[in-house]
Amino acid sequence: MKLEKKYPSEVYLNGKWLKPDEAYVSVFDRAFMFGDGVYEVTPFYKGKAFKLKEHLKRLQYSLDQIQVTFDAFSLENLMYEALDRLNLNETDAAVYIQVSRGAAARSHFIPEKIETSILLYAFPVALEGFENKTWEVMATEDKRWHRCDIKSTALLANVMANEEAIAAGFAENLLVRKGYFTEGSHSSLFFVKYGVLHTHPEGPEILSGVTRAEVINICADLNIKVVEKAVHIDELVEVDEIFVTGTTTQIIPISSITHKNKKVYTARKDSITRKLQKVFIERTRK
């Protein structure tokens, strides 16, 4: 089922706070024409940012990779102002940031002296109760480009993969490249085999997840071994638990995977997933 989302009542665009119907960008903005921009989403638990530095660091990484000169950390005060302006500083919320290279006459090369375009807004999000959810998912071929480590606004392949899952009645689409799982259409992916956690190593084939990194930190504290190695789809017979992570997804166990209209995985356990959820709740709610 698709959940309808609402526009925020106010957004920050290039130095001004505006109503959504007053916020416009040029038709020649390169994010509009080429997807030439990057974005970030940061969660706030009851008004308190979780891993704010890490989220802004990831935004800065993406900016640096596409060679846009902008200081991501300069947006910190605006993020809190967005929460204040929408009265979200005492509830669960998130802040969306998008940085476009800017507007210029259309060309595949990057013109010089372009002024970046900044969009930022806060929105309410339900972060409580994730530990009570499980997802049935599907798996399909990973058709995305080879720089998934850049959090680009060009998300057409992700959109198509997620739409395929939602239209078929699944919660997420797990992506497979040359037989190996990479990540979900909008989530990071973990497998538990013989008590050991497995996840795809960081690199161009996956996004460096902030929640993913926190789960690995929690595992270190709980003495749970983590192996950063891709899992092949044929290895699912050895897997006891699978879960996905994300900024607003947090940690959700996978109850089953369907691949090519055949159920190829059914969860056998959830003990490690539940331990990680418990610690994650403690850390985000303190």
BAFI-3210 file (N, C-alpha, C; in Angstrom, 3 decimals, decimal comma, padded with zeros to 6 digits):
// residues 286
n [1|2|3|4|5|6|7|8|9|10|11|12|13|14|15|16|17|18|19|20|21|22|23|24|25|26|27|28|29|30|31|32|33|34|35|36|37|38|39|40|41|42|43|44|45|46|47|48|49|50|51|52|53|54|55|56|57|58|59|60|61|62|63|64|65|66|67|68|69|70|71|72|73|74|75|76|77|78|79|80|81|82|83|84|85|86|87|88|89|90|91|92|93|94|95|96|97|98|99|100|101|102|103|104|105|106|107|108|109|110|111|112|113|114|115|116|117|118|119|120|121|122|123|124|125|126|127|128|129|130|131|132|133|134|135|136|137|138|139|140|141|142|143|144|145|146|147|148|149|150|151|152|153|154|155|156|157|158|159|160|161|162|163|164|165|166|167|168|169|170|171|172|173|174|175|176|177|178|179|180|181|182|183|184|185|186|187|188|189|190|191|192|193|194|195|196|197|198|199|200|201|202|203|204|205|206|207|208|209|210|211|212|213|214|215|216|217|218|219|220|221|222|223|224|225|226|227|228|229|230|231|232|233|234|235|236|237|238|239|240|241|242|243|244|245|246|247|248|249|250|251|252|253|254|255|256|257|258|259|260|261|262|263|264|265|266|267|268|269|270|271|272|273|274|275|276|277|278|279|280|281|282|283|284|285|286]
n.u [000,841|000,538|001,654|000,372|002,151|002,619|003,165|005,648|004,856|006,471|009,496|013,079|014,740|017,417|018,226|015,807|012,770|009,981|006,556|005,524|004,263|005,331|007,954|010,395|012,539|014,920|014,158|016,416|018,006|020,500|020,063|017,444|017,596|019,660|019,842|021,849|022,884|022,958|021,814|020,601|019,319|018,413|017,751|015,725|015,252|012,721|013,388|016,133|019,110|020,314|023,398|024,295|026,678|027,787|025,900|026,078|028,713|028,585|027,050|028,872|030,869|029,591|029,200|031,879|032,692|031,297|032,340|031,342|031,589|030,925|030,072|028,910|028,510|027,797|025,101|023,963|022,731|020,511|019,078|018,113|016,600|014,634|013,192|012,198|010,557|008,492|007,424|008,479|010,340|010,097|009,253|009,337|011,157|012,498|015,095|015,397|017,849|018,903|021,292|021,882|023,885|023,340|021,908|022,335|023,123|022,187|024,432|026,616|029,143|030,538|029,645|031,479|031,557|028,981|026,183|025,375|022,331|020,216|018,093|016,063|014,264|012,050|010,286|007,616|008,059|007,356|009,031|008,923|008,215|009,290|010,485|008,497|007,825|007,927|009,254|008,127|009,855|011,083|013,473|015,584|017,419|020,206|020,192|021,401|023,661|027,310|028,249|027,127|027,799|027,681|025,329|023,139|020,696|019,664|017,723|016,328|016,591|016,459|013,903|012,326|012,869|011,862|009,178|008,400|008,470|006,558|004,237|003,864|003,148|005,080|007,406|009,933|012,690|015,266|018,494|020,405|023,561|025,309|024,729|025,214|024,060|023,582|022,328|019,226|016,529|016,196|017,633|020,084|021,704|021,748|022,948|022,614|024,655|025,310|025,602|027,192|027,477|026,887|027,638|027,541|030,654|031,831|031,956|031,871|029,526|027,524|025,601|027,097|025,880|024,623|023,158|023,742|026,503|026,309|025,042|027,079|028,891|027,464|027,463|030,157|030,303|028,677|030,059|029,585|030,466|031,379|031,390|032,461|031,441|030,111|027,028|026,048|023,224|022,731|023,584|021,597|020,377|021,891|021,447|020,153|018,949|017,837|018,119|017,172|018,469|018,183|017,901|015,303|014,032|015,368|015,921|014,813|013,523|013,648|011,156|010,676|011,932|011,229|012,069|012,125|009,454|009,462|009,652|012,528|013,695|013,021|012,643|014,452|015,299|015,424|016,960|019,500|018,945|016,947|018,405|020,092|018,214|017,198|019,408|019,817|017,493|017,856|020,061|019,162|017,077|018,023]
n.v [-001,192|002,184|004,997|008,145|011,134|014,385|017,783|019,841|022,661|024,825|025,780|026,063|027,864|028,774|030,963|032,012|031,591|029,894|029,301|026,115|026,363|028,679|028,319|028,094|026,786|027,287|026,179|025,406|024,459|022,272|020,024|019,473|018,994|017,084|015,541|016,454|016,790|016,467|014,864|014,718|013,134|013,631|012,265|013,301|012,773|013,414|016,095|016,037|015,672|012,764|011,413|013,678|014,916|012,832|012,554|015,044|014,891|012,816|014,079|016,087|014,482|013,487|015,906|016,645|014,542|015,003|017,354|019,865|022,917|023,522|024,098|021,713|021,608|024,146|024,303|023,485|025,129|026,063|023,708|023,180|025,477|024,988|022,938|024,359|026,293|024,798|023,765|021,335|020,637|019,127|016,651|013,556|013,759|014,665|016,093|017,265|017,804|019,291|019,783|021,404|021,620|023,934|026,497|026,667|027,200|024,450|021,782|018,995|019,044|020,669|023,879|026,881|028,872|028,599|029,146|027,474|025,748|025,622|023,575|023,017|021,431|020,579|017,707|015,797|012,502|009,075|007,480|005,763|002,425|000,796|-001,585|-003,414|-004,189|-006,234|-007,087|-008,282|-008,965|-008,433|-009,568|-008,299|-007,704|-005,557|-002,549|-000,138|002,748|002,836|004,253|004,226|005,088|007,800|010,065|010,725|012,855|011,697|009,313|007,438|004,656|003,503|004,332|002,991|000,334|000,259|000,884|-001,326|-003,287|-002,315|-002,227|-004,920|-005,748|-005,894|-004,767|-003,771|-003,749|-005,838|-005,590|-007,208|-007,921|-009,454|-011,866|-011,360|-009,849|-006,376|-003,913|-002,513|-000,880|001,495|001,174|-000,196|-003,423|-006,444|-009,693|-012,658|-015,273|-018,284|-017,012|-014,847|-011,564|-010,387|-008,078|-006,052|-004,795|-001,391|000,945|001,754|000,390|000,501|002,669|004,539|003,871|005,699|004,723|002,066|002,063|002,618|000,327|-001,534|-000,516|-001,014|-003,790|-004,288|-003,465|-005,378|-007,662|-009,057|-010,628|-009,100|-009,359|-007,822|-008,545|-009,456|-011,218|-014,094|-014,952|-017,661|-018,454|-018,126|-020,280|-020,798|-018,726|-017,257|-014,933|-011,819|-008,351|-004,926|-001,584|001,979|005,591|006,554|004,143|002,626|-000,214|-003,051|-006,304|-008,881|-010,943|-012,636|-013,436|-012,960|-014,112|-013,884|-014,744|-016,772|-017,959|-017,549|-017,337|-017,661|-016,330|-017,707|-017,181|-014,429|-013,350|-011,966|-009,693|-008,548|-007,932|-005,943|-004,021|-003,298|-002,049|000,021|001,523|002,398|004,088|006,050|007,213|008,310]
n.w [000,000|-000,856|000,887|001,199|000,984|002,419|001,396|002,962|005,072|004,730|003,141|002,830|000,444|-001,315|000,399|001,307|003,186|002,190|001,084|-000,204|-002,763|-003,641|-004,095|-006,419|-008,988|-011,626|-014,956|-016,169|-014,220|-013,189|-011,653|-012,247|-015,005|-015,370|-013,104|-011,581|-008,810|-005,205|-002,139|001,289|004,223|007,531|010,712|013,517|016,824|018,901|018,606|018,846|017,121|015,466|014,965|013,519|012,639|011,127|009,077|007,772|007,042|005,184|003,224|002,512|001,429|-000,897|-002,278|-002,696|-004,338|-006,719|-007,354|-006,440|-004,965|-001,808|001,591|003,552|006,304|006,994|007,022|009,361|011,434|010,029|009,747|012,312|012,583|010,685|011,926|014,135|012,914|011,898|014,128|015,088|016,930|019,210|018,647|016,734|013,773|010,525|008,502|005,272|002,830|-000,144|-002,593|-005,476|-008,421|-009,750|-011,953|-015,477|-018,964|-020,975|-021,061|-021,489|-020,386|-017,477|-016,842|-015,998|-012,960|-011,644|-009,586|-006,684|-005,818|-003,059|-001,263|001,546|004,124|006,870|008,123|009,595|010,943|011,495|013,851|015,944|017,083|015,112|015,735|015,881|013,400|010,441|007,257|004,129|001,232|-002,150|-004,624|-007,129|-010,220|-009,902|-011,356|-011,303|-011,643|-011,462|-009,275|-006,649|-004,176|-004,115|-003,027|-004,936|-006,570|-008,783|-009,041|-010,533|-011,220|-008,667|-007,920|-009,830|-009,114|-006,482|-006,935|-008,421|-006,433|-004,527|-006,101|-006,480|-004,007|-002,031|000,531|000,039|-002,309|-002,808|-004,090|-006,602|-007,852|-010,332|-009,097|-006,423|-003,433|-003,066|-001,875|-000,571|-002,423|-001,129|001,224|003,529|003,841|005,706|006,669|008,643|009,308|010,758|013,228|012,632|011,375|008,122|005,563|002,621|001,496|001,921|-000,790|-004,342|-005,078|-003,188|-001,015|001,544|004,450|007,228|009,407|008,977|009,604|012,328|013,274|012,872|014,716|017,073|017,030|017,530|020,190|021,334|020,941|018,581|015,688|012,631|009,166|006,351|003,555|000,440|000,040|-001,684|-003,695|-003,723|-001,262|000,553|001,756|003,944|005,620|008,556|009,572|008,248|007,836|007,192|007,077|007,674|007,460|008,258|008,204|010,086|011,862|010,452|010,393|007,853|006,702|004,574|001,261|-002,115|-005,267|-008,687|-008,800|-006,959|-003,664|-001,942|000,468|003,918|007,089|009,861|012,415|014,802|016,733|016,935|015,444|017,077|019,383|018,398|017,652|020,168|021,457|019,653|019,931|022,566|022,205|020,416|021,746|024,076]
ca.u [000,000|001,300|001,267|000,447|002,932|002,192|004,200|005,862|004,195|007,460|010,808|014,151|015,279|018,362|018,253|014,475|011,763|008,851|005,540|005,897|003,785|006,091|009,357|010,645|013,900|014,972|014,051|017,780|018,747|021,107|019,423|016,226|017,917|020,600|020,000|023,183|022,781|023,027|020,874|020,822|018,192|018,907|016,648|015,725|014,411|012,215|014,128|017,579|019,678|021,072|024,521|024,259|027,998|027,981|025,046|026,663|029,959|028,225|026,669|030,102|031,541|028,922|029,534|033,270|032,827|030,802|033,094|030,571|032,221|029,939|030,322|027,707|028,358|027,229|023,641|023,503|021,784|019,277|018,349|017,364|015,594|013,529|012,385|011,507|009,542|007,361|007,057|008,846|011,526|009,843|008,656|010,200|011,132|013,715|015,391|015,861|018,721|019,284|022,206|022,035|025,031|022,822|021,335|023,240|022,713|022,341|025,619|027,070|030,262|030,113|030,035|032,144|030,893|027,560|025,812|024,633|020,949|020,044|016,738|016,106|012,991|011,806|008,993|007,403|008,234|007,070|010,232|008,648|007,514|009,897|010,853|007,319|007,560|008,725|008,982|008,267|010,507|011,442|014,847|015,713|018,741|020,633|020,405|021,862|024,989|028,402|028,697|026,046|028,309|027,282|023,894|022,692|019,257|019,294|017,311|015,336|016,698|015,945|012,455|011,733|012,981|010,932|007,825|008,136|008,176|005,304|003,147|003,681|002,718|006,228|007,822|011,235|013,303|016,691|019,140|021,400|024,476|026,112|024,420|025,493|023,230|024,252|021,528|017,850|016,307|016,413|018,053|021,272|021,286|022,566|022,601|023,207|024,989|026,037|025,884|028,077|026,782|027,519|027,104|028,374|031,675|031,663|032,581|030,974|028,302|026,496|025,675|027,664|024,757|024,935|022,584|024,558|027,726|025,973|024,791|028,396|029,428|026,737|027,969|031,456|030,025|028,022|030,936|029,022|031,409|030,872|032,211|032,022|031,603|028,824|026,395|025,480|021,846|022,725|023,932|020,439|020,053|022,690|021,141|019,103|018,283|018,163|017,422|017,584|018,615|018,095|017,727|013,971|013,692|016,062|016,316|013,601|013,827|013,017|010,531|010,806|012,390|010,722|012,940|011,589|008,166|009,670|010,142|013,861|014,169|012,082|013,420|014,475|015,529|015,482|017,566|020,524|018,253|016,264|019,433|020,542|017,110|017,108|020,479|019,596|016,442|018,459|020,969|018,448|016,089|018,657]
ca.v [000,000|003,413|006,003|009,474|012,085|015,763|018,794|020,640|023,960|025,842|025,257|027,028|027,771|029,817|032,140|032,467|030,633|030,072|028,273|025,240|026,842|029,878|027,920|027,705|026,786|027,455|024,964|025,065|023,928|021,013|018,916|019,189|018,483|015,966|014,904|016,893|017,300|015,441|015,143|014,041|013,135|013,452|012,068|014,006|012,076|014,411|017,335|015,849|015,040|011,534|011,314|014,848|015,092|011,787|012,852|016,167|014,396|012,073|015,078|016,708|013,502|013,491|017,174|016,584|013,579|015,578|018,594|021,066|023,599|024,002|023,592|021,074|021,876|025,480|024,179|022,942|026,024|026,073|022,470|023,388|026,512|024,338|022,256|025,375|026,988|023,893|023,244|019,920|020,483|018,245|015,431|012,865|014,435|014,555|017,261|016,955|018,801|019,007|020,763|021,295|022,369|025,249|026,687|027,098|026,715|022,997|021,191|017,832|019,468|021,527|025,278|027,526|029,948|028,333|029,319|026,318|025,938|024,888|023,319|022,391|021,512|019,570|017,035|014,809|011,111|008,125|006,704|004,804|001,195|000,033|-002,916|-004,279|-004,436|-007,130|-006,820|-009,236|-008,210|-009,148|-009,324|-008,193|-007,297|-004,192|-001,894|001,231|003,095|002,255|005,147|004,265|005,730|009,201|010,163|011,574|013,026|010,909|008,064|006,763|003,196|003,168|004,540|001,894|-000,893|000,336|000,834|-002,723|-004,003|-001,837|-002,650|-006,365|-006,024|-006,056|-003,546|-003,296|-004,531|-006,063|-005,558|-008,267|-007,624|-010,636|-012,921|-010,927|-008,780|-005,113|-003,235|-002,327|000,298|002,652|000,660|-001,043|-004,816|-007,298|-011,108|-013,376|-016,656|-018,956|-016,058|-013,782|-010,588|-010,149|-006,942|-005,681|-003,807|-000,052|001,140|002,376|-000,364|000,768|003,931|004,411|004,166|006,161|003,719|000,865|002,199|002,535|-001,091|-002,169|-000,085|-001,747|-005,168|-004,294|-003,366|-006,613|-008,776|-009,784|-010,525|-008,545|-009,602|-006,976|-009,359|-009,627|-012,535|-014,566|-015,384|-019,100|-018,656|-017,871|-021,501|-020,766|-017,484|-017,364|-013,651|-010,717|-007,107|-003,734|-000,390|003,243|006,755|006,499|002,722|002,195|-001,624|-003,855|-007,663|-009,395|-012,234|-013,503|-012,845|-013,588|-013,817|-014,501|-015,330|-017,926|-017,590|-018,140|-017,191|-017,430|-016,130|-018,809|-016,607|-012,969|-013,015|-010,936|-008,485|-007,955|-007,338|-004,700|-003,070|-002,833|-001,094|001,179|002,327|003,053|005,141|007,133|007,831|008,920]
ca.w [000,000|-000,926|001,859|000,620|001,762|002,260|001,287|004,176|004,962|004,444|002,742|002,640|-000,912|-001,731|001,258|001,702|003,640|001,278|000,971|-001,322|-004,061|-003,994|-004,242|-007,800|-009,512|-013,074|-015,780|-016,560|-013,071|-013,626|-010,940|-013,015|-016,334|-015,387|-011,800|-011,186|-007,448|-004,164|-001,061|002,566|005,161|008,891|011,660|014,805|017,793|019,857|018,409|018,992|015,937|015,644|014,025|012,643|012,033|010,126|007,923|007,040|006,451|003,980|002,230|002,035|000,565|-002,198|-002,928|-003,136|-005,428|-007,970|-007,506|-006,124|-003,842|-000,829|002,933|004,074|007,729|007,160|007,048|010,640|012,092|009,231|010,012|013,555|012,323|009,971|012,938|014,926|012,118|011,697|015,451|015,125|017,774|020,349|018,123|015,777|012,478|009,716|007,670|003,917|002,212|-001,530|-003,162|-006,922|-008,947|-010,104|-013,280|-016,548|-020,277|-020,988|-021,679|-020,751|-019,554|-016,376|-017,054|-014,874|-012,208|-011,395|-008,191|-006,195|-005,369|-001,803|-000,767|002,876|004,858|007,899|008,001|010,657|010,526|012,570|014,143|017,006|016,734|014,009|016,224|015,766|011,988|009,601|005,844|003,044|000,163|-003,363|-005,060|-008,580|-010,691|-009,602|-012,642|-011,062|-012,127|-010,685|-008,222|-005,666|-002,967|-004,191|-002,740|-006,030|-006,763|-009,956|-008,391|-011,364|-011,088|-007,339|-007,970|-010,595|-008,317|-005,359|-007,472|-008,776|-005,198|-003,943|-006,983|-006,316|-002,640|-001,139|001,218|-000,455|-003,373|-002,560|-005,395|-006,805|-008,956|-010,655|-008,129|-005,055|-002,911|-002,766|-000,855|-001,009|-003,252|-000,252|002,521|003,614|003,968|006,569|006,753|009,772|008,984|011,837|014,294|012,145|010,542|006,827|004,818|001,469|001,864|001,364|-002,093|-005,302|-005,362|-002,176|-000,291|002,893|005,334|008,573|010,311|008,753|010,388|013,746|013,561|012,980|016,011|018,117|017,003|018,214|021,624|021,770|020,557|017,442|014,583|011,378|007,984|005,240|002,357|-000,227|000,145|-002,943|-003,544|-003,455|000,146|001,418|002,498|005,163|006,345|009,565|009,743|007,348|008,165|006,460|007,905|006,963|008,313|008,865|008,337|011,293|011,720|010,244|009,920|006,636|006,982|003,397|-000,005|-003,330|-006,414|-009,908|-008,423|-006,094|-002,345|-001,822|001,852|005,008|008,312|010,818|013,737|014,825|018,025|016,799|015,011|018,224|020,246|017,772|017,764|021,553|021,713|018,795|020,584|023,721|021,761|019,744|022,656|025,237]
c.u [000,879|000,760|001,455|001,211|002,492|003,393|004,424|005,213|005,160|008,788|011,802|014,722|016,138|018,218|016,907|013,628|010,483|007,804|005,888|005,449|004,457|007,560|009,599|012,140|013,827|014,790|015,429|018,634|019,240|020,584|018,145|016,559|018,735|020,587|021,346|023,105|022,835|022,088|021,248|019,556|018,733|017,735|016,848|014,732|014,011|013,049|015,630|018,125|020,430|022,120|024,526|025,587|028,208|027,129|025,610|027,990|029,672|027,789|027,907|030,867|030,923|029,224|030,954|033,424|032,329|031,378|032,206|031,184|031,149|030,245|029,037|027,452|027,809|025,710|023,091|022,471|020,453|018,434|017,505|016,296|014,387|012,610|011,563|010,344|008,310|006,903|007,316|010,026|011,294|009,190|009,639|010,034|012,409|013,880|015,987|016,697|019,028|020,167|022,345|023,266|024,604|022,323|022,384|022,674|023,078|023,596|026,045|028,311|029,737|030,573|030,690|031,237|029,382|027,294|024,953|023,233|020,717|018,572|016,843|014,727|012,903|010,428|008,842|007,576|008,001|008,292|010,014|007,968|008,122|010,226|009,687|006,994|008,429|008,330|009,096|008,802|010,696|012,902|014,879|017,122|019,009|021,023|020,956|023,263|026,053|028,999|027,576|026,489|028,007|025,773|023,263|021,171|018,760|018,936|016,328|015,387|016,176|014,424|011,774|011,767|011,995|009,490|007,448|007,765|006,819|004,108|002,843|003,297|003,850|006,647|009,105|011,733|014,794|017,384|020,307|022,238|025,406|025,950|024,601|024,580|024,081|023,535|020,089|017,711|016,435|016,809|019,368|020,842|022,288|022,022|023,279|023,385|025,820|026,480|026,789|027,296|027,582|026,840|028,072|029,409|031,381|032,446|031,552|029,651|027,205|026,683|026,238|026,597|025,203|024,384|023,333|025,808|027,442|025,683|026,121|029,058|028,769|027,233|029,304|031,262|029,415|028,851|030,302|029,958|030,722|031,872|031,648|032,362|030,226|028,330|025,766|024,075|021,755|023,049|022,743|020,036|020,802|022,336|019,973|018,289|018,756|017,436|017,973|017,664|018,498|017,798|016,372|013,456|014,179|016,508|015,051|013,976|013,033|012,455|010,641|011,324|011,799|011,578|012,421|010,352|008,289|010,219|011,460|014,416|012,984|012,886|013,297|014,601|015,410|016,227|018,608|019,897|017,604|017,254|019,884|019,458|017,044|018,166|020,284|018,536|017,028|019,318|020,243|017,492|016,717|018,753]
c.v [001,246|004,430|007,383|010,413|013,513|016,687|019,438|022,008|025,072|025,184|026,412|026,809|028,998|031,119|032,634|031,299|030,914|028,983|027,401|025,750|028,145|029,561|027,377|027,678|026,910|026,116|024,522|024,646|022,528|019,808|018,497|018,519|017,194|015,121|015,267|017,592|016,144|015,830|014,378|014,152|012,796|013,282|012,883|013,299|013,060|015,695|017,212|015,086|013,775|011,444|012,469|015,032|014,086|012,048|014,000|015,775|013,613|013,024|015,746|015,773|013,510|014,762|017,152|015,658|014,139|016,967|019,839|021,679|024,188|023,339|023,026|021,432|023,280|025,445|023,753|023,841|026,095|024,827|022,619|024,466|025,923|023,614|023,258|025,983|026,123|023,247|021,742|019,663|019,665|016,941|014,753|013,491|014,124|015,835|016,790|018,113|018,363|020,140|020,467|022,074|023,783|025,313|027,202|026,603|025,240|022,565|020,003|018,139|020,446|022,952|025,861|028,555|029,748|028,502|028,146|026,713|025,033|024,790|022,581|022,504|020,379|018,941|016,014|013,401|010,208|007,229|005,664|003,562|000,390|-001,394|-003,903|-004,649|-005,566|-006,855|-008,086|-008,459|-009,072|-008,840|-009,301|-007,733|-005,833|-003,501|-000,477|001,462|002,620|003,210|005,340|004,889|007,221|009,279|011,165|011,702|012,229|009,487|007,244|005,244|002,733|003,277|003,384|000,589|-000,883|000,247|-000,601|-003,528|-003,615|-002,306|-004,134|-006,744|-006,255|-004,709|-002,953|-004,235|-004,638|-006,271|-006,533|-007,934|-008,815|-011,725|-012,520|-009,767|-007,531|-004,412|-003,180|-001,084|001,579|002,207|-000,093|-002,441|-005,634|-008,730|-011,706|-014,833|-017,228|-017,973|-014,900|-012,870|-010,341|-008,958|-006,576|-004,641|-002,446|000,079|001,692|001,660|-000,149|002,175|003,663|004,829|004,606|005,176|002,403|000,911|002,082|001,091|-001,835|-001,780|-000,840|-003,190|-005,279|-004,263|-004,648|-007,860|-009,686|-009,571|-010,011|-008,820|-008,738|-007,674|-009,596|-011,065|-012,895|-015,079|-016,882|-019,426|-018,488|-019,101|-021,561|-019,593|-017,686|-016,082|-012,680|-009,485|-005,969|-002,567|000,853|004,367|006,762|005,067|002,184|000,736|-002,469|-005,234|-008,038|-010,783|-013,187|-012,708|-013,655|-013,137|-014,596|-015,341|-016,587|-017,456|-018,324|-018,013|-016,970|-017,362|-017,326|-018,298|-015,089|-012,463|-011,900|-009,611|-007,778|-007,318|-005,990|-003,627|-002,466|-001,774|000,170|002,094|003,087|004,235|006,313|007,857|008,442|010,427]
c.w [000,000|000,076|001,245|001,546|001,430|002,091|002,660|003,990|004,587|004,085|002,665|001,251|-001,199|-000,934|001,740|002,213|002,865|001,470|-000,235|-002,692|-004,495|-004,293|-005,653|-008,081|-011,025|-013,799|-016,260|-015,365|-013,427|-012,848|-011,661|-014,342|-016,319|-014,111|-011,200|-009,823|-006,475|-003,029|000,195|003,402|006,544|009,854|012,939|015,721|018,890|019,795|018,500|017,785|016,309|014,547|013,018|011,916|010,902|008,878|007,096|006,388|005,173|002,863|001,642|001,106|-000,834|-002,970|-003,492|-004,341|-006,755|-008,208|-007,449|-004,868|-002,919|000,502|003,530|005,538|007,999|007,288|008,408|011,318|011,351|009,490|011,276|013,384|011,602|010,940|013,738|014,158|011,881|013,006|015,572|016,057|019,030|019,914|017,174|014,389|011,719|008,914|006,351|003,397|000,784|-002,038|-004,652|-007,360|-009,364|-011,533|-014,255|-017,868|-020,403|-021,747|-020,841|-019,928|-018,497|-016,630|-015,804|-014,212|-012,125|-009,911|-007,743|-005,748|-004,171|-001,442|000,562|003,513|005,874|007,673|009,126|010,108|011,730|012,774|015,236|016,442|015,616|014,425|016,149|014,322|011,441|008,150|005,013|001,849|-001,070|-003,682|-006,576|-008,928|-010,351|-010,910|-012,493|-011,629|-011,142|-009,663|-007,201|-004,349|-002,951|-004,004|-003,710|-006,061|-007,970|-009,503|-009,229|-011,208|-009,732|-007,310|-008,695|-009,817|-007,164|-005,826|-007,861|-007,544|-004,629|-004,772|-006,841|-004,887|-001,662|-000,550|000,665|-001,541|-003,068|-003,896|-005,466|-008,032|-009,150|-009,589|-006,685|-004,646|-002,659|-001,614|-001,332|-001,854|-002,442|001,152|002,405|004,044|004,782|006,567|007,990|009,360|010,121|012,921|013,900|011,208|009,259|006,158|003,698|001,895|001,239|000,068|-003,049|-005,516|-004,332|-001,615|001,101|003,910|006,719|009,604|010,183|009,611|011,880|014,153|013,712|014,297|017,168|018,192|017,722|019,725|022,180|021,455|019,505|016,252|013,325|010,267|006,857|003,926|001,750|-000,102|-001,197|-002,701|-003,256|-001,993|001,082|002,234|003,825|006,071|007,303|009,703|008,669|007,861|007,322|007,429|007,028|007,932|009,002|008,971|009,667|011,162|011,613|009,704|008,675|006,932|005,800|002,206|-001,149|-004,503|-007,614|-009,585|-007,558|-004,752|-002,093|-000,406|002,784|006,297|009,254|012,253|013,652|016,063|017,923|016,363|016,189|019,197|019,706|017,855|019,169|021,860|020,886|019,396|021,767|023,283|021,118|020,679|023,892|025,030]
res [m|k|l|e|k|k|y|p|s|e|v|y|l|n|g|k|w|l|k|p|d|e|a|y|v|s|v|f|d|r|a|f|m|f|g|d|g|v|y|e|v|t|p|f|y|k|g|k|a|f|k|l|k|e|h|l|k|r|l|q|y|s|l|d|q|i|q|v|t|f|d|a|f|s|l|e|n|l|m|y|e|a|l|d|r|l|n|l|n|e|t|d|a|a|v|y|i|q|v|s|r|g|a|a|a|r|s|h|f|i|p|e|k|i|e|t|s|i|l|l|y|a|f|p|v|a|l|e|g|f|e|n|k|t|w|e|v|m|a|t|e|d|k|r|w|h|r|c|d|i|k|s|t|a|l|l|a|n|v|m|a|n|e|e|a|i|a|a|g|f|a|e|n|l|l|v|r|k|g|y|f|t|e|g|s|h|s|s|l|f|f|v|k|y|g|v|l|h|t|h|p|e|g|p|e|i|l|s|g|v|t|r|a|e|v|i|n|i|c|a|d|l|n|i|k|v|v|e|k|a|v|h|i|d|e|l|v|e|v|d|e|i|f|v|t|g|t|t|t|q|i|i|p|i|s|s|i|t|h|k|n|k|k|v|y|t|a|r|k|d|s|i|t|r|k|l|q|k|v|f|i|e|r|t|r|k]
***
